[in-house]
Structure formats: structure tokens, C-alpha cells
Amino acid sequence: MADLDALRARFTHALEAARDSAADGPDPAPYADALLTRWREPQRRYHTVEHLAAVLDHIDVLHEHADDPAAVRLAAWFHDAVYLPDRSENEERSARLAERALPEAGVGKARTAEVARLVRLTVTHDPADEDRDGQVLCDADLAILAAPPSAYAAYTAAVREEYHFVPNDAFRAGRAAVLRQLLDLPRLFRTPYGAERWEATARYNLRSELELLTS
């Protein structure tokens, strides 16, 4: 279970690092609590506070590859802040939430725009070669794909639970399409760390799941 107090502290650190001055803006605590309330909504099974904590942990590992780690960390907080499994515009709505909340919280226009851009990038997980911040966020978000077998199985089961309203045949077809789209990417992971440590395992996991779905 994720440590909510630790997450609140991590949000405060990220927000204060993203402000032009740490003293600019209101108390971060209400913003952290509002986001944590969203991440704990009952329809979530995979996109939970545990996923948020894991993405933040992976960003900590990868932060040296980012140009603006504070923006990447805030993007992690917002990237699934709006999440309804039966809706297709979650990333866009999450980005718009960041665009509303961050200026009020004391973050400047340029960094707010960068956070929103990063959130929108999680639609495709396909950052440009020069997009170091996008590479770190996308690698951190996709790191679950390189999990050990038991953790990967738990991830796939949680995704299925989120889409409990979709009939089995339709889910299998849709999930298989997602897996093929990921496998068709030239590289799943764009940071040097992710490419070296996670790529091969992730592709093995994806191919194994695809085989199960289509057999």
C-alpha cells in the first residue's frame, strides 16, 4: 500500500522545485490531497496511487536523463489524474487539469505548458529523439512492462478489472491491438537506462501476453 504521507511530501518537493521561487504560491498540501483523491477513485484497479508511486520511483532512477525533472515529476502526478476506463479523452482532460491547477499553485506559464505537453505525450508513449523529458516520463510509465512475471501478471489482471464492463472477446481483441502497437515501436524505452535494463524483458512479457490472448 502506498504511503500517502510520503506521496504528499513528494508532491510538495516537486511543486516547490517547479515554482520560480519556492515561496511563490499557496500551500501545496491541498493540491496534493486533491490529486490523491482522484488517484484513489473506486473505478481504478491499476491506475491507482500504487501506480503513481511506482512511476515517481522510476523517475527518481531516470532523473539524470531529464532536462527538467521537476516538470517530469509533476507530469507524473497529472498524467492519469483524470481516469475513466470507458472514456478515450483521459489524457487530454488530465492535461487541462494541469493547465488549470498549476498556475494557481504558483507554477509559471512555460513549465505549466511543459507539464501539460508531457501528459498529452502519454497517449502514444512515442517521444521524439531530442525530447529528454518525454523519454523519462514515458519510460517511467511503461516500466511495469518489464516487471517480473508475478508483478506483470498482477498488472494485466488489474487492467482487466478496470475494463470489467467489456466482454471477454472484445477485451482480448482490444488488448491484443494495444500489445501489437507497443511491439511495433522501434524502441519501447528511450532513455539509455531503460533501453539497457528494461527493453528485452518488456518485449518478452508483451509477446507472452499476446500469445495467451490470441491462442
DODRENDO-424921 format. One record per residue (C-alpha): residue number from 1; residue in one letter; x, y, z. Coordinates in nm, 3 decimals. Layout:
<atoms>
{resi:NUM	resn:A	u:X	v:Y	w:Z}
...
</atoms>
This chain:
<atoms>
{resi:1	resn:M	u:0.000	v:0.000	w:0.000}
{resi:2	resn:A	u:0.135	v:0.340	w:-0.098}
{resi:3	resn:D	u:0.240	v:0.573	w:0.183}
{resi:4	resn:L	u:0.013	v:0.873	w:0.138}
{resi:5	resn:D	u:0.215	v:1.099	w:0.367}
{resi:6	resn:A	u:0.529	v:1.018	w:0.169}
{resi:7	resn:L	u:0.343	v:1.095	w:-0.154}
{resi:8	resn:R	u:0.225	v:1.429	w:-0.016}
{resi:9	resn:A	u:0.585	v:1.514	w:0.070}
{resi:10	resn:R	u:0.698	v:1.415	w:-0.278}
{resi:11	resn:F	u:0.435	v:1.638	w:-0.438}
{resi:12	resn:T	u:0.538	v:1.930	w:-0.219}
{resi:13	resn:H	u:0.901	v:1.883	w:-0.322}
{resi:14	resn:A	u:0.812	v:1.863	w:-0.691}
{resi:15	resn:L	u:0.582	v:2.165	w:-0.681}
{resi:16	resn:E	u:0.829	v:2.381	w:-0.491}
{resi:17	resn:A	u:1.106	v:2.280	w:-0.733}
{resi:18	resn:A	u:0.883	v:2.376	w:-1.026}
{resi:19	resn:R	u:0.799	v:2.722	w:-0.896}
{resi:20	resn:D	u:1.018	v:3.015	w:-0.994}
{resi:21	resn:S	u:1.061	v:3.059	w:-0.619}
{resi:22	resn:A	u:0.968	v:2.804	w:-0.355}
{resi:23	resn:A	u:0.785	v:3.079	w:-0.168}
{resi:24	resn:D	u:0.565	v:3.166	w:-0.466}
{resi:25	resn:G	u:0.217	v:3.026	w:-0.442}
{resi:26	resn:P	u:-0.015	v:2.869	w:-0.187}
{resi:27	resn:D	u:0.033	v:2.572	w:0.042}
{resi:28	resn:P	u:0.095	v:2.261	w:-0.173}
{resi:29	resn:A	u:-0.096	v:2.031	w:0.066}
{resi:30	resn:P	u:-0.449	v:2.092	w:-0.069}
{resi:31	resn:Y	u:-0.329	v:2.030	w:-0.424}
{resi:32	resn:A	u:-0.162	v:1.705	w:-0.320}
{resi:33	resn:D	u:-0.477	v:1.593	w:-0.139}
{resi:34	resn:A	u:-0.699	v:1.679	w:-0.436}
{resi:35	resn:L	u:-0.480	v:1.475	w:-0.669}
{resi:36	resn:L	u:-0.457	v:1.183	w:-0.426}
{resi:37	resn:T	u:-0.837	v:1.182	w:-0.402}
{resi:38	resn:R	u:-0.851	v:1.141	w:-0.778}
{resi:39	resn:W	u:-0.589	v:0.864	w:-0.777}
{resi:40	resn:R	u:-0.793	v:0.675	w:-0.515}
{resi:41	resn:E	u:-1.125	v:0.674	w:-0.705}
{resi:42	resn:P	u:-1.316	v:0.343	w:-0.689}
{resi:43	resn:Q	u:-1.312	v:0.269	w:-1.065}
{resi:44	resn:R	u:-0.933	v:0.233	w:-1.060}
{resi:45	resn:R	u:-0.761	v:-0.103	w:-1.030}
{resi:46	resn:Y	u:-0.426	v:-0.043	w:-1.198}
{resi:47	resn:H	u:-0.417	v:0.337	w:-1.232}
{resi:48	resn:T	u:-0.401	v:0.380	w:-0.855}
{resi:49	resn:V	u:-0.176	v:0.554	w:-0.602}
{resi:50	resn:E	u:0.049	v:0.248	w:-0.624}
{resi:51	resn:H	u:0.098	v:0.314	w:-0.995}
{resi:52	resn:L	u:0.165	v:0.681	w:-0.921}
{resi:53	resn:A	u:0.426	v:0.589	w:-0.659}
{resi:54	resn:A	u:0.589	v:0.341	w:-0.897}
{resi:55	resn:V	u:0.614	v:0.600	w:-1.176}
{resi:56	resn:L	u:0.767	v:0.851	w:-0.934}
{resi:57	resn:D	u:1.014	v:0.586	w:-0.818}
{resi:58	resn:H	u:1.117	v:0.517	w:-1.177}
{resi:59	resn:I	u:1.158	v:0.889	w:-1.244}
{resi:60	resn:D	u:1.393	v:0.902	w:-0.946}
{resi:61	resn:V	u:1.600	v:0.633	w:-1.115}
{resi:62	resn:L	u:1.593	v:0.812	w:-1.452}
{resi:63	resn:H	u:1.603	v:1.178	w:-1.344}
{resi:64	resn:E	u:1.958	v:1.237	w:-1.468}
{resi:65	resn:H	u:1.832	v:1.182	w:-1.823}
{resi:66	resn:A	u:1.573	v:1.463	w:-1.792}
{resi:67	resn:D	u:1.627	v:1.831	w:-1.872}
{resi:68	resn:D	u:1.355	v:1.938	w:-1.626}
{resi:69	resn:P	u:1.299	v:1.668	w:-1.360}
{resi:70	resn:A	u:1.053	v:1.889	w:-1.168}
{resi:71	resn:A	u:0.827	v:1.915	w:-1.473}
{resi:72	resn:V	u:0.852	v:1.540	w:-1.531}
{resi:73	resn:R	u:0.756	v:1.466	w:-1.170}
{resi:74	resn:L	u:0.455	v:1.698	w:-1.186}
{resi:75	resn:A	u:0.354	v:1.537	w:-1.516}
{resi:76	resn:A	u:0.358	v:1.200	w:-1.340}
{resi:77	resn:W	u:0.115	v:1.336	w:-1.082}
{resi:78	resn:F	u:-0.122	v:1.463	w:-1.350}
{resi:79	resn:H	u:-0.082	v:1.201	w:-1.624}
{resi:80	resn:D	u:-0.371	v:0.982	w:-1.506}
{resi:81	resn:A	u:-0.533	v:1.229	w:-1.268}
{resi:82	resn:V	u:-0.848	v:1.204	w:-1.479}
{resi:83	resn:Y	u:-0.916	v:0.838	w:-1.545}
{resi:84	resn:L	u:-1.241	v:0.678	w:-1.653}
{resi:85	resn:P	u:-1.186	v:0.342	w:-1.825}
{resi:86	resn:D	u:-1.480	v:0.392	w:-2.060}
{resi:87	resn:R	u:-1.357	v:0.730	w:-2.188}
{resi:88	resn:S	u:-1.093	v:0.800	w:-2.453}
{resi:89	resn:E	u:-1.001	v:1.157	w:-2.361}
{resi:90	resn:N	u:-0.846	v:1.095	w:-2.019}
{resi:91	resn:E	u:-0.502	v:1.227	w:-2.113}
{resi:92	resn:E	u:-0.644	v:1.545	w:-2.263}
{resi:93	resn:R	u:-0.863	v:1.609	w:-1.960}
{resi:94	resn:S	u:-0.567	v:1.538	w:-1.731}
{resi:95	resn:A	u:-0.354	v:1.788	w:-1.924}
{resi:96	resn:R	u:-0.626	v:2.051	w:-1.898}
{resi:97	resn:L	u:-0.646	v:1.989	w:-1.524}
{resi:98	resn:A	u:-0.273	v:2.060	w:-1.501}
{resi:99	resn:E	u:-0.318	v:2.375	w:-1.707}
{resi:100	resn:R	u:-0.580	v:2.499	w:-1.460}
{resi:101	resn:A	u:-0.423	v:2.387	w:-1.133}
{resi:102	resn:L	u:-0.053	v:2.461	w:-1.177}
{resi:103	resn:P	u:-0.071	v:2.837	w:-1.242}
{resi:104	resn:E	u:-0.293	v:2.870	w:-0.936}
{resi:105	resn:A	u:-0.035	v:2.668	w:-0.740}
{resi:106	resn:G	u:0.244	v:2.906	w:-0.839}
{resi:107	resn:V	u:0.397	v:2.739	w:-1.145}
{resi:108	resn:G	u:0.494	v:2.964	w:-1.435}
{resi:109	resn:K	u:0.344	v:2.951	w:-1.783}
{resi:110	resn:A	u:0.636	v:2.782	w:-1.956}
{resi:111	resn:R	u:0.668	v:2.498	w:-1.707}
{resi:112	resn:T	u:0.290	v:2.453	w:-1.689}
{resi:113	resn:A	u:0.287	v:2.416	w:-2.066}
{resi:114	resn:E	u:0.569	v:2.161	w:-2.046}
{resi:115	resn:V	u:0.382	v:1.955	w:-1.786}
{resi:116	resn:A	u:0.067	v:1.956	w:-2.000}
{resi:117	resn:R	u:0.267	v:1.858	w:-2.309}
{resi:118	resn:L	u:0.420	v:1.566	w:-2.124}
{resi:119	resn:V	u:0.080	v:1.447	w:-2.002}
{resi:120	resn:R	u:-0.053	v:1.452	w:-2.358}
{resi:121	resn:L	u:0.252	v:1.254	w:-2.472}
{resi:122	resn:T	u:0.133	v:0.955	w:-2.269}
{resi:123	resn:V	u:-0.133	v:0.894	w:-2.534}
{resi:124	resn:T	u:0.133	v:0.750	w:-2.766}
{resi:125	resn:H	u:0.438	v:0.693	w:-2.542}
{resi:126	resn:D	u:0.642	v:0.789	w:-2.850}
{resi:127	resn:P	u:0.867	v:1.084	w:-2.759}
{resi:128	resn:A	u:1.100	v:1.245	w:-3.011}
{resi:129	resn:D	u:1.469	v:1.159	w:-3.003}
{resi:130	resn:E	u:1.555	v:1.502	w:-2.859}
{resi:131	resn:D	u:1.271	v:1.502	w:-2.605}
{resi:132	resn:R	u:1.460	v:1.401	w:-2.292}
{resi:133	resn:D	u:1.176	v:1.490	w:-2.053}
{resi:134	resn:G	u:0.927	v:1.296	w:-2.260}
{resi:135	resn:Q	u:1.158	v:0.998	w:-2.272}
{resi:136	resn:V	u:1.190	v:0.989	w:-1.893}
{resi:137	resn:L	u:0.815	v:1.016	w:-1.832}
{resi:138	resn:C	u:0.724	v:0.756	w:-2.093}
{resi:139	resn:D	u:0.992	v:0.514	w:-1.976}
{resi:140	resn:A	u:0.878	v:0.552	w:-1.616}
{resi:141	resn:D	u:0.514	v:0.496	w:-1.714}
{resi:142	resn:L	u:0.595	v:0.187	w:-1.920}
{resi:143	resn:A	u:0.844	v:0.034	w:-1.676}
{resi:144	resn:I	u:0.573	v:-0.204	w:-1.548}
{resi:145	resn:L	u:0.608	v:-0.386	w:-1.881}
{resi:146	resn:A	u:0.950	v:-0.506	w:-1.767}
{resi:147	resn:A	u:0.827	v:-0.635	w:-1.432}
{resi:148	resn:P	u:0.899	v:-0.988	w:-1.309}
{resi:149	resn:P	u:0.636	v:-1.248	w:-1.411}
{resi:150	resn:S	u:0.422	v:-1.230	w:-1.095}
{resi:151	resn:A	u:0.411	v:-0.849	w:-1.097}
{resi:152	resn:Y	u:0.337	v:-0.843	w:-1.469}
{resi:153	resn:A	u:0.052	v:-1.092	w:-1.417}
{resi:154	resn:A	u:-0.089	v:-0.872	w:-1.139}
{resi:155	resn:Y	u:-0.069	v:-0.571	w:-1.371}
{resi:156	resn:T	u:-0.258	v:-0.746	w:-1.651}
{resi:157	resn:A	u:-0.522	v:-0.872	w:-1.407}
{resi:158	resn:A	u:-0.571	v:-0.520	w:-1.270}
{resi:159	resn:V	u:-0.611	v:-0.380	w:-1.621}
{resi:160	resn:R	u:-0.875	v:-0.643	w:-1.693}
{resi:161	resn:E	u:-1.060	v:-0.546	w:-1.374}
{resi:162	resn:E	u:-1.066	v:-0.182	w:-1.483}
{resi:163	resn:Y	u:-1.233	v:-0.293	w:-1.805}
{resi:164	resn:H	u:-1.473	v:-0.535	w:-1.637}
{resi:165	resn:F	u:-1.762	v:-0.390	w:-1.839}
{resi:166	resn:V	u:-1.605	v:-0.503	w:-2.170}
{resi:167	resn:P	u:-1.700	v:-0.856	w:-2.287}
{resi:168	resn:N	u:-1.413	v:-1.104	w:-2.294}
{resi:169	resn:D	u:-1.384	v:-1.134	w:-2.672}
{resi:170	resn:A	u:-1.384	v:-0.759	w:-2.721}
{resi:171	resn:F	u:-1.133	v:-0.708	w:-2.443}
{resi:172	resn:R	u:-0.897	v:-0.971	w:-2.580}
{resi:173	resn:A	u:-0.911	v:-0.812	w:-2.927}
{resi:174	resn:G	u:-0.857	v:-0.462	w:-2.792}
{resi:175	resn:R	u:-0.578	v:-0.561	w:-2.559}
{resi:176	resn:A	u:-0.406	v:-0.756	w:-2.837}
{resi:177	resn:A	u:-0.419	v:-0.445	w:-3.056}
{resi:178	resn:V	u:-0.254	v:-0.240	w:-2.781}
{resi:179	resn:L	u:0.020	v:-0.501	w:-2.738}
{resi:180	resn:R	u:0.088	v:-0.510	w:-3.112}
{resi:181	resn:Q	u:0.108	v:-0.131	w:-3.121}
{resi:182	resn:L	u:0.367	v:-0.137	w:-2.843}
{resi:183	resn:L	u:0.566	v:-0.418	w:-3.003}
{resi:184	resn:D	u:0.568	v:-0.227	w:-3.333}
{resi:185	resn:L	u:0.752	v:0.064	w:-3.174}
{resi:186	resn:P	u:1.119	v:0.065	w:-3.276}
{resi:187	resn:R	u:1.203	v:0.102	w:-2.907}
{resi:188	resn:L	u:0.977	v:0.078	w:-2.604}
{resi:189	resn:F	u:1.227	v:0.263	w:-2.385}
{resi:190	resn:R	u:1.415	v:0.572	w:-2.498}
{resi:191	resn:T	u:1.648	v:0.650	w:-2.209}
{resi:192	resn:P	u:1.982	v:0.469	w:-2.207}
{resi:193	resn:Y	u:1.891	v:0.312	w:-1.872}
{resi:194	resn:G	u:1.553	v:0.188	w:-1.991}
{resi:195	resn:A	u:1.690	v:0.057	w:-2.318}
{resi:196	resn:E	u:1.959	v:-0.141	w:-2.140}
{resi:197	resn:R	u:1.767	v:-0.263	w:-1.835}
{resi:198	resn:W	u:1.403	v:-0.297	w:-1.943}
{resi:199	resn:E	u:1.364	v:-0.338	w:-2.320}
{resi:200	resn:A	u:1.430	v:-0.710	w:-2.359}
{resi:201	resn:T	u:1.221	v:-0.816	w:-2.059}
{resi:202	resn:A	u:0.931	v:-0.593	w:-2.161}
{resi:203	resn:R	u:0.923	v:-0.735	w:-2.513}
{resi:204	resn:Y	u:0.927	v:-1.087	w:-2.373}
{resi:205	resn:N	u:0.635	v:-1.005	w:-2.143}
{resi:206	resn:L	u:0.436	v:-0.840	w:-2.422}
{resi:207	resn:R	u:0.491	v:-1.127	w:-2.664}
{resi:208	resn:S	u:0.396	v:-1.381	w:-2.399}
{resi:209	resn:E	u:0.074	v:-1.196	w:-2.313}
{resi:210	resn:L	u:-0.013	v:-1.155	w:-2.681}
{resi:211	resn:E	u:0.035	v:-1.526	w:-2.739}
{resi:212	resn:L	u:-0.201	v:-1.605	w:-2.450}
{resi:213	resn:L	u:-0.464	v:-1.364	w:-2.582}
{resi:214	resn:T	u:-0.456	v:-1.494	w:-2.937}
{resi:215	resn:S	u:-0.413	v:-1.867	w:-2.881}
</atoms>
